[in-house]
Amino acid sequence: MTEQPVPLDPSLAPPGTRNFRDAGGIPADRWRADQGGETLVPTHCCFCGVQCGMYLRVNKSGKVFGVEPRNHDINRMRLCPKGINAYQQVNHPDRLTSPLIRRSRDEPFRETSWEEALDFTAAEMQRIQSAYGNDAFGVLGGASLYSEKTYLVGKFARVALKTRHVDYNGRLCMVSAAGANKLAFGIDRAGNPFADILQTDCLLIAGSNVGECFPVMTQYLWGARDRGASLIVIDPRETAIARTADIHVALKPGTDSAFFNAVLHVVIREELDDESFISAHATGWAEVREKVAEYPPERAAEICGVPERQIVQVARMFARAPRAMAWHARGIEHHSQGVENCLSVINLCVATGNIGKPGAGYGTITGQGNGQGGREHGQKSDLLPGGRSITNDEHRRQICEIWGIEESELPPAGTSMMEMVWQMQRHEIRGLIGICNNPFVSLPNYRVVKEGYDAIEFHAQLDFFLSETAANAHVVLPVTTWAEDEGVMANAEARVVKHNKAQEPLPGVRTDTWVMCQLAQRLGVGDKFAFAGSRDVFEELRIASAGTVNDYYGITYERLEETGGIAWPCPSTDHPGTPRLFEDGKTYHPNGKIHMQVVEWHPPMDPYDDEHPMTLTTGRTVAHFLSGNQTRRLGALVEQTPRPWIEVHPSHGFRSGDPVRVVTRRGSEVFPALVTEAIRPDTVFVPYHWPVPTAANALTIDALDPRSKIPEYKVCACRIERAEQIDEVPEPPTAPGHHAYPETQVSRTDPLPPTVPQGRGTAERS
Amino acid sequence: MMGRTIFIDPGRCIGCQACVSACRECDSHRGKSMIHLDYPDEGHSVASLPTVCMHCEDPVAPCAEVCPADAILVTADGVVQQADTTRCIGCANCVNACPFGVPKIDLQAKLQMKCNLCYDRTADGLAPMCATVCPTGALFYGTVEELQAERPGVQVVDSFTFGRTTVTTGVAMVVPADKVQWPVPGGLPVVEVNGVDVR
């Protein structure tokens, strides 16, 4: 073996080197001294589930005006373009700074006082509920909110509105993985921290474009590669990480569980499974064995459209590695069989004994900043705080005691986000308050969503920019950005991190906490919502989660500031947290075993026919976040990726830049072609951050996974044809007196004109 | 011998343009990025490659050599600065001379701009903004020894041939290591790769 160079001692590292940086980070005092009174506020990025540490630069007037990298455990100074530009939204000229109101959707918005906006909202809630019943008013939360606020959303719906209809946009994100983890392990989170990736010998990434969706996580991937770990990527597209993988399996979208069943078939056939681990720690193995016997590689190869030998190679590479890990994301979760897909990956990890060790385990990469924490404390329709089940009598009793209400007052489980929209269409839900979400862009089958929202009698929305959904509302309440309030988020590792307040809210803007407490007061339950701010809510959240699987009791703001993050469960204030699960071989099921689940593959819900022979799949770009409400207003990110495109294989005869119409059973839209061999010939890809008429989600199907209720974003039948003209991206909606596209803002004085647009999806690429 | 500098590792670039955004944010360039991203095999691969100033050492900075106004300063530690705004006449000679296509002219201002290795940061013990944030380490700032401590086995290249001229640069490219199993610090069991025992 070649000898490894000896790493330098960080304490001896000279300034300006990486070791110096890692040993101490940047000398914050320098900035305070040199930059005219500037201070650096340590916090985290507001966007994806990696939750990179960063400093916000605050000038002597108390305004956020820039960003500095921060040497936090998670990201070691690294940031992606979203993180670098995130600060620009805090003082963006398009920020909503006054409540907007209109009595009917035919009228334009007018600015109003907080009193009038809140009174009107509370009055409408009471009117609708007294006319049609409590369940006629729905609440939709968001997974970009701090955990304190997600706790408050759940409590507000159940205690103040007494409605069963509360859900959140994490339903569109990773609930399939959550459901699978709960079934297999009795706990809903990734099994290992990111740092374990560095120790693995074989890394399998399924359905995750890590390079664009979680760029900072690539440092762990490449770190593992540096010491020779093999990389397997399962993705219909050749993504930036697939390009360098040992094996890239470009399977047909919607066939993941057939593929993983076949991989497990080969593992068993070649006796690469870990029988001693399975017999000691798992149940259900006999049934799983029996089922995967039906998936020989030759059958799966036909279903998945990949060579049979690749399936065998993947099985050997994964199962022979001393320590192997599997990480997955929306690519296998956004399916009508999302839970099955995740379970089939878990089955592979369990069967090869890769659970609960450094470098061996599984994880799901959260899309939204608080996609993990967002559902832990009662914002999801079937969950109460602490991950308690709303159908479990004991759990209901516990939470009613904490909230000081009668058990009979606590509503039963509600429906999921997409189902709520269908109920709005059917007039079963007549009023809605949305907090931090943008379903007009993020939900599938836009026509249905628009009909649903248009059908309701009252719609209020809390946001800091006027999103496409807020533009449809009767009342828009301007709330704070992440930098104007404090709170915690749980990242993809279930590490709880603290975000700090960097500047006072803009004049006219209130925190979501304040708004919910004010509304609760007007609904007559102010005594149960006497919270001065996030810190108060967090104290109640800690108590409400104590003793549950999602135990936050031992986590305090002070500890988070000292440690840089604590992974739950953390049952006491002297507990170090639990970065890696199952180290003692026990799961969170009562019998302590892993419950392996039988997985059966079935075809996607949108059938192929002569009219729709191809697959449309969707995903993200690195410059934009989810529905783009935040990032489509930041000059640098708009320049980087101004519009969506359609990725097509050269075999279809298009040239890059040609207008290509993609037609599904829901509608059609025209995008410029990006002709590339990086995609399967039978598949096209469109990124989904834009509104109609350039919304991928106007084309996707609203079929749901029966267990997790996640929509099938990643596969629908389509055809492509040549078109005359490309559909143009509309400007984001703005409030009266605001404008959407400022020039690229930078923290420096004397800005020069923006650079020429470049990168994926722009004309310059062709 | 190469000191502390930027190493470009194209194998790691994911085309995210964090470097571009970071360069725009750094104090040196006041809102304009001096990095651009190339897509060398467009249509066939998603490969991308960040281009920064290579800070040529031999011959010393062709851009500076051809500057009729003596506006481009090369510091003692080999950093080729951007043109002095009080001297630059916006003639674009530097653009034509650079073998790597790096300097840019702001036509409105008639001024040249280019990467100066974030001199305000590097002179103060910090890494350049682009290499600090690069999520993948495609841009690495440090010494060869530090690079190799993090990435065992990699080699670097700092001379490039254009016709009959060879240019040696202050910034280097990383040549990938052979696929070998390396122990992590502290040592892990030796394993096999691709079914082959590498002990």
Interface residues (C-beta under 8 A of the other chain):
Chain A: M1 T2 Q4 P5 V6 P7 L8 P15 G16 T17 R18 N19 F20 R21 I26 P27 R30 G66 V67 P69 N75 M77 R78 L79 C80 P81 G83 I84 N85 L198 Q199 D201 G211 E212 P215 V216 M217 T218 Q219 W222 D226 R227 G228 S230 E238 T239 A240 I241 R243 T244 D246 R316 M317 R320 A321 P322 G359 V622 A623 A636 Q640 P650 S656 V675 T676 E677 A678 T744 V746 S747 R748 T749 D750 P751 L752 P753 T755 Q758 G759 R760 R765
Chain B: R4 G11 R12 C13 I14 G15 C16 Q17 A18 V20 S21 A22 R24 E25 D27 H29 R30 G31 K32 S33 H36 L37 Y39 E42 G43 H44 S45 V46 A47 S48 D106 Q108 A109 M113 T122 D124 G125 L126 A127 M129 T132 V133 C134 P135 T136 G137 F140 Y141 G142 T143 E145 E146 Q148 A149 E150 R151 P152 G153 A177 K179 V180 Q181 W182 P183 V184 P185 L188 P189 V190 V191 E192 V193 N194 G195 V198 R199
